[in-house]
Amino acid sequence: MRTKEDSSVLLYALLIGMLLMAAKFTAWWLTGSNAILTDALESIVNVVAGAIAWYSLWLAAHPADSNHPYGHGKVEFISAGVEGALISFAGFSIILKSTYNFFHPQQLERLDLGLLITAGSGAVNLLLGWWLRERGKKRSSLTMVASGQHLMSDAYSSAGLLVGLLAIQLTGLMLLDNVFAIGLGVLIIVIGLRLVRRSLAGIMDEADEPLMAGLVAEMNRGRSHNWIDVHNLRLIRYGAELHLDCHLTLPWYFNTRQSHDEVKAFEALIDRYEGQPVEMFVHVDPCEPPLSCQICPKQDCAERQAPLLDIVPWTIDNLRENHKHSYDFSLKK
């Protein structure tokens, strides 16, 4: 679950972003450079997106309630999508402004001071963005990762801007200011659209294949001989929260307490892998001799009606199937 500390981190980043925005607009006012203006305009997006990101983490820190039984974590996907859309809008604005100045050139002045301010703000963005991205990965926060990537992309844009302004100083070709600005605008649009794509994937509960692969590997390693089969597995992330649904096949003769103990052991395995509690809904199915016996690893079973032929290795594909596995099914796989 999100904490107040998570939202405080983005609040500090927002305040720093405001200072950097003021510095960049000062650099543009001093130089008149369209390339520097692109950097300054993106800073407006940084501040607006930062405010939205802060609010989303503040809201995500609220516990689940009657209206939001799964918590408020999905607001992070919405925040990342809005941020991506704002980034793309800034990119389009940059391209339009730079195209206009091809026909209506603007004189550039005091490029040396503009370079200095741009380099300093870019370095701060790079360090702050890297820190936010790494913290977001540890906290499973798409909002924090998106904010970090946004700031790092801003730093990369500043680096490209510096190269362009240096080229202008060396060649005297003012046209390069617009060329580099358009190139940066295209880069910014691509970054924004990627964030929109990731947010839509989260809103649509798209499967997280790397997460699933790691989870399945851990399930195979920690597999109990009483867990005859697992199927109909669904894994969904809501911000920092992970939700798992599945059907667990156990020996048909287990009583309620025994089945409960096996479910708790299964849940503990998942919790250890994730490193934090995972909300799970595990439906218990009874085995069906003799077909289940052919894939059952429980050798001390007094009710066995057929010999063990093969243990079905769990994979992402067969765990998603909504039916119990059998020996014939394992051979087909």
C-alpha positions as a printed NumPy array, in Angstrom:
array([[  0.   ,   0.   ,   0.   ],
       [  1.11 ,   3.543,  -0.703],
       [  2.34 ,   5.648,   2.229],
       [  2.44 ,   9.38 ,   2.931],
       [  6.193,   9.192,   2.392],
       [  5.601,   8.183,  -1.252],
       [  3.48 ,  11.27 ,  -1.932],
       [  5.941,  13.489,  -0.028],
       [  8.726,  12.369,  -2.369],
       [  6.771,  13.628,  -5.385],
       [  5.884,  16.84 ,  -3.575],
       [  9.596,  17.627,  -3.162],
       [ 10.169,  16.731,  -6.828],
       [  7.321,  19.092,  -7.784],
       [  8.907,  22.006,  -5.911],
       [ 12.274,  21.365,  -7.565],
       [ 10.501,  21.21 , -10.942],
       [  9.026,  24.667, -10.383],
       [ 12.486,  26.117,  -9.724],
       [ 13.889,  24.456, -12.854],
       [ 10.984,  25.765, -14.931],
       [ 11.736,  29.316, -13.804],
       [ 15.408,  28.848, -14.671],
       [ 14.642,  27.556, -18.177],
       [ 12.244,  30.363, -19.014],
       [ 14.901,  32.804, -17.83 ],
       [ 17.362,  31.157, -20.233],
       [ 14.861,  31.447, -23.097],
       [ 14.147,  35.11 , -22.271],
       [ 17.862,  35.842, -22.366],
       [ 18.625,  33.955, -25.594],
       [ 15.41 ,  33.882, -27.646],
       [ 16.255,  30.295, -28.655],
       [ 13.394,  28.076, -29.794],
       [ 15.324,  25.009, -28.674],
       [ 15.575,  26.417, -25.154],
       [ 11.893,  27.352, -25.355],
       [ 11.063,  23.69 , -26.074],
       [ 12.882,  22.761, -22.886],
       [ 11.004,  25.444, -20.942],
       [  7.615,  24.417, -22.34 ],
       [  8.25 ,  20.823, -21.366],
       [  8.982,  22.071, -17.855],
       [  5.399,  23.359, -17.657],
       [  4.291,  19.818, -18.444],
       [  6.694,  18.54 , -15.795],
       [  5.097,  20.754, -13.158],
       [  1.495,  19.966, -14.143],
       [  2.229,  16.256, -14.439],
       [  4.126,  16.367, -11.144],
       [  1.103,  17.879,  -9.41 ],
       [ -1.158,  15.164, -10.829],
       [  1.345,  12.457,  -9.848],
       [  1.543,  13.792,  -6.302],
       [ -2.233,  13.793,  -5.984],
       [ -2.508,  10.256,  -7.382],
       [ -0.013,   8.877,  -4.844],
       [ -1.758,  10.774,  -2.06 ],
       [ -5.061,   9.199,  -3.125],
       [ -3.492,   5.749,  -3.629],
       [ -2.332,   5.822,   0.005],
       [ -5.974,   5.683,   1.142],
       [ -7.053,   2.202,   2.26 ],
       [ -9.729,   0.162,   0.533],
       [-13.291,   1.15 ,   1.406],
       [-16.842,   0.13 ,   0.543],
       [-16.752,   2.065,  -2.732],
       [-13.251,   0.897,  -3.677],
       [-12.893,  -2.694,  -2.411],
       [ -9.641,  -3.143,  -4.344],
       [ -8.17 ,   0.088,  -3.016],
       [ -7.308,   3.269,  -4.918],
       [ -4.165,   2.025,  -6.678],
       [ -5.528,   2.243, -10.222],
       [ -5.475,   6.023, -10.042],
       [ -1.729,   5.668, -10.724],
       [ -2.467,   4.338, -14.207],
       [ -4.73 ,   7.319, -14.891],
       [ -2.038,   9.701, -13.634],
       [  0.59 ,   8.138, -15.898],
       [ -1.784,   8.354, -18.873],
       [ -2.507,  12.039, -18.266],
       [  1.208,  12.698, -17.91 ],
       [  1.896,  10.917, -21.197],
       [ -0.805,  12.927, -22.976],
       [  0.594,  16.212, -21.619],
       [  4.1  ,  15.259, -22.726],
       [  2.854,  14.481, -26.243],
       [  0.949,  17.787, -26.366],
       [  4.128,  19.652, -25.44 ],
       [  5.957,  17.852, -28.243],
       [  3.354,  18.882, -30.826],
       [  3.507,  22.488, -29.579],
       [  7.282,  22.499, -29.928],
       [  7.102,  21.26 , -33.534],
       [  4.484,  23.869, -34.473],
       [  6.478,  26.73 , -32.911],
       [  9.73 ,  25.648, -34.559],
       [  8.073,  25.207, -37.967],
       [  6.661,  28.732, -37.676],
       [ 10.141,  30.112, -37.007],
       [ 11.482,  28.58 , -40.208],
       [  9.454,  31.274, -41.982],
       [  9.79 ,  33.925, -39.273],
       [ 13.354,  33.617, -37.925],
       [ 14.229,  34.895, -34.466],
       [ 17.629,  36.34 , -33.537],
       [ 19.537,  34.402, -30.882],
       [ 21.52 ,  36.169, -28.159],
       [ 23.675,  35.33 , -25.108],
       [ 23.863,  31.632, -25.97 ],
       [ 26.721,  31.093, -23.529],
       [ 24.523,  31.934, -20.523],
       [ 21.644,  29.926, -21.948],
       [ 23.932,  26.906, -22.333],
       [ 25.047,  27.19 , -18.719],
       [ 21.512,  27.379, -17.315],
       [ 20.301,  24.535, -19.553],
       [ 23.221,  22.301, -18.57 ],
       [ 22.622,  22.897, -14.861],
       [ 18.875,  22.22 , -15.012],
       [ 19.463,  19.138, -17.157],
       [ 21.895,  17.68 , -14.609],
       [ 19.402,  18.204, -11.776],
       [ 16.617,  16.578, -13.812],
       [ 18.81 ,  13.58 , -14.616],
       [ 19.713,  12.898, -10.985],
       [ 16.177,  13.524,  -9.706],
       [ 14.604,  11.431, -12.467],
       [ 16.961,   8.494, -11.884],
       [ 16.21 ,   8.556,  -8.145],
       [ 12.434,   8.661,  -8.719],
       [ 12.561,   5.864, -11.298],
       [ 14.588,   3.525,  -9.07 ],
       [ 12.399,   4.255,  -6.042],
       [  9.305,   3.686,  -8.158],
       [ 10.59 ,   0.273,  -9.265],
       [ 11.197,  -0.755,  -5.651],
       [  7.76 ,   0.492,  -4.62 ],
       [  5.991,  -0.917,  -7.732],
       [  4.698,   2.579,  -8.505],
       [  3.998,   3.306, -12.178],
       [  3.342,   6.946, -11.259],
       [  6.767,   7.36 ,  -9.684],
       [  8.486,   5.459, -12.508],
       [  6.662,   7.597, -15.097],
       [  7.67 ,  10.81 , -13.314],
       [ 11.269,   9.647, -13.139],
       [ 11.359,   8.666, -16.81 ],
       [  9.751,  11.981, -17.703],
       [ 12.445,  13.942, -15.869],
       [ 15.205,  11.778, -17.368],
       [ 13.78 ,  12.3  , -20.863],
       [ 13.799,  16.015, -20.116],
       [ 17.475,  15.693, -19.199],
       [ 18.193,  13.841, -22.454],
       [ 16.368,  16.58 , -24.337],
       [ 18.548,  19.154, -22.575],
       [ 21.641,  17.203, -23.633],
       [ 20.478,  17.223, -27.255],
       [ 19.673,  20.899, -26.91 ],
       [ 23.203,  21.637, -25.7  ],
       [ 24.651,  19.841, -28.719],
       [ 22.423,  21.874, -31.016],
       [ 23.3  ,  25.211, -29.447],
       [ 26.996,  24.378, -29.556],
       [ 26.607,  23.562, -33.266],
       [ 24.947,  26.947, -33.805],
       [ 27.839,  28.72 , -32.082],
       [ 30.414,  26.827, -34.143],
       [ 28.69 ,  27.131, -37.544],
       [ 26.654,  30.313, -37.16 ],
       [ 23.65 ,  28.556, -38.786],
       [ 20.64 ,  29.821, -36.836],
       [ 18.457,  27.395, -38.795],
       [ 19.844,  24.572, -36.654],
       [ 17.945,  25.921, -33.658],
       [ 14.624,  25.003, -35.278],
       [ 15.942,  21.698, -36.65 ],
       [ 17.084,  20.499, -33.24 ],
       [ 13.874,  21.752, -31.625],
       [ 11.745,  19.703, -34.04 ],
       [ 13.897,  16.635, -33.411],
       [ 13.433,  17.045, -29.667],
       [  9.71 ,  17.548, -30.18 ],
       [  9.454,  14.186, -31.97 ],
       [ 11.403,  12.5  , -29.156],
       [  9.095,  14.01 , -26.542],
       [  5.993,  12.797, -28.419],
       [  7.356,   9.235, -28.552],
       [  8.068,   9.256, -24.809],
       [  4.578,  10.582, -24.079],
       [  2.848,   7.972, -26.237],
       [  4.793,   5.191, -24.526],
       [  3.535,   6.374, -21.149],
       [ -0.03 ,   6.463, -22.48 ],
       [  0.432,   2.901, -23.755],
       [  1.629,   1.682, -20.349],
       [ -1.217,   3.39 , -18.516],
       [ -3.819,   1.863, -20.851],
       [ -2.262,  -1.551, -20.303],
       [ -2.704,  -1.116, -16.547],
       [ -6.275,   0.15 , -16.826],
       [ -7.164,  -2.787, -19.099],
       [ -5.489,  -5.256, -16.692],
       [ -3.025,  -6.394, -19.333],
       [ -0.967,  -9.361, -18.132],
       [  2.463,  -8.531, -16.721],
       [  4.479, -11.244, -18.462],
       [  7.822, -10.716, -16.609],
       [  6.017, -10.742, -13.251],
       [  4.076, -13.864, -14.238],
       [  7.242, -15.629, -15.396],
       [  9.006, -15.005, -12.092],
       [  5.949, -16.053, -10.098],
       [  5.514, -19.287, -12.053],
       [  9.198, -20.163, -11.58 ],
       [  8.847, -19.625,  -7.821],
       [  5.695, -21.765,  -7.724],
       [  7.535, -24.636,  -9.409],
       [ 10.455, -24.337,  -6.979],
       [  8.273, -24.238,  -3.875],
       [  5.658, -26.725,  -5.088],
       [  4.202, -28.982,  -2.375],
       [  3.412, -32.652,  -3.093],
       [ -0.141, -31.924,  -1.885],
       [ -0.676, -29.315,  -4.623],
       [ -1.802, -31.597,  -7.397],
       [ -2.642, -28.845,  -9.831],
       [ -3.15 , -25.086, -10.273],
       [ -5.227, -23.582, -13.059],
       [ -7.286, -20.512, -14.006],
       [ -4.538, -18.258, -12.605],
       [ -5.125, -14.499, -12.869],
       [ -2.643, -11.867, -11.708],
       [ -3.568,  -8.158, -11.535],
       [ -1.667,  -5.19 , -10.131],
       [ -3.483,  -2.184,  -8.659],
       [ -0.721,   0.334,  -7.992],
       [  1.368,  -1.19 ,  -5.206],
       [ -1.17 ,  -3.946,  -4.542],
       [ -1.067,  -7.357,  -6.215],
       [ -4.184,  -9.518,  -6.565],
       [ -4.086, -13.195,  -7.499],
       [ -6.966, -15.556,  -8.278],
       [ -6.54 , -19.265,  -8.991],
       [ -7.943, -22.768,  -8.539],
       [ -5.828, -25.121,  -6.414],
       [ -6.446, -28.863,  -6.732],
       [ -5.972, -30.822,  -3.483],
       [ -6.659, -34.472,  -2.499],
       [-10.409, -34.997,  -2.415],
       [-10.334, -36.504,   1.062],
       [ -8.716, -33.494,   2.801],
       [-10.942, -31.984,   5.472],
       [-11.603, -28.265,   5.749],
       [ -8.691, -27.632,   8.142],
       [ -6.204, -29.517,   5.989],
       [ -7.335, -27.664,   2.867],
       [ -7.109, -24.356,   4.706],
       [ -3.536, -25.12 ,   5.819],
       [ -2.509, -25.928,   2.235],
       [ -4.046, -22.699,   0.936],
       [ -2.171, -20.718,   3.627],
       [  1.085, -22.42 ,   2.641],
       [  0.423, -21.567,  -1.023],
       [ -0.308, -17.952,  -0.129],
       [  2.859, -17.734,   1.994],
       [  4.931, -18.858,  -0.996],
       [  3.477, -16.07 ,  -3.151],
       [  3.957, -13.486,  -0.377],
       [  7.636, -14.422,   0.005],
       [  8.226, -14.039,  -3.708],
       [  6.532, -10.642,  -3.926],
       [  8.144,  -9.418,  -0.69 ],
       [  4.848,  -8.109,   0.668],
       [  1.346,  -9.444,   1.339],
       [ -0.61 , -10.309,  -1.794],
       [ -4.402, -10.322,  -1.823],
       [ -5.429, -13.785,  -3.009],
       [ -8.643, -15.613,  -3.737],
       [ -7.841, -19.322,  -3.953],
       [-10.64 , -21.687,  -4.938],
       [-10.024, -25.269,  -3.796],
       [-10.919, -28.096,  -6.205],
       [-10.938, -31.81 ,  -5.293],
       [ -8.811, -34.186,  -7.342],
       [-10.599, -36.592,  -9.689],
       [ -9.139, -40.106,  -9.666],
       [ -7.9  , -41.814, -11.7  ],
       [ -6.989, -38.963, -14.118],
       [ -5.624, -36.757, -11.346],
       [ -3.575, -39.685, -10.019],
       [ -1.556, -39.78 , -13.254],
       [ -0.07 , -36.327, -12.523],
       [ -0.24 , -36.354,  -8.709],
       [  3.161, -36.151,  -6.936],
       [  1.705, -37.291,  -3.584],
       [  3.275, -40.739,  -3.176],
       [  1.801, -41.474,   0.295],
       [ -1.781, -41.354,  -0.965],
       [ -3.916, -44.275,   0.288],
       [ -6.606, -43.43 ,  -2.29 ],
       [ -4.39 , -43.617,  -5.393],
       [ -6.138, -45.382,  -8.268],
       [ -3.468, -45.005, -10.964],
       [  0.33 , -44.719, -11.022],
       [  2.114, -41.393, -11.455],
       [  2.945, -41.004, -15.157],
       [  4.3  , -37.489, -15.233],
       [  4.204, -34.272, -13.189],
       [  2.864, -31.412, -15.271],
       [  5.373, -28.523, -15.081],
       [  3.536, -25.288, -14.473],
       [  3.949, -22.67 , -17.199],
       [  2.371, -19.29 , -17.866],
       [  0.217, -20.796, -20.603],
       [ -1.131, -23.867, -18.842],
       [ -1.748, -22.06 , -15.546],
       [ -4.06 , -19.659, -17.356],
       [ -6.202, -22.464, -18.766],
       [ -9.605, -22.786, -17.132],
       [ -9.599, -26.55 , -16.676],
       [ -7.743, -29.149, -14.66 ],
       [ -4.665, -30.604, -16.246],
       [ -4.151, -34.262, -17.121],
       [ -1.382, -36.544, -18.348],
       [ -2.533, -36.295, -21.994],
       [ -2.642, -32.5  , -21.685],
       [  0.929, -32.396, -20.407],
       [  2.156, -34.448, -23.339],
       [  0.553, -32.026, -25.79 ],
       [  2.378, -29.183, -24.118]])
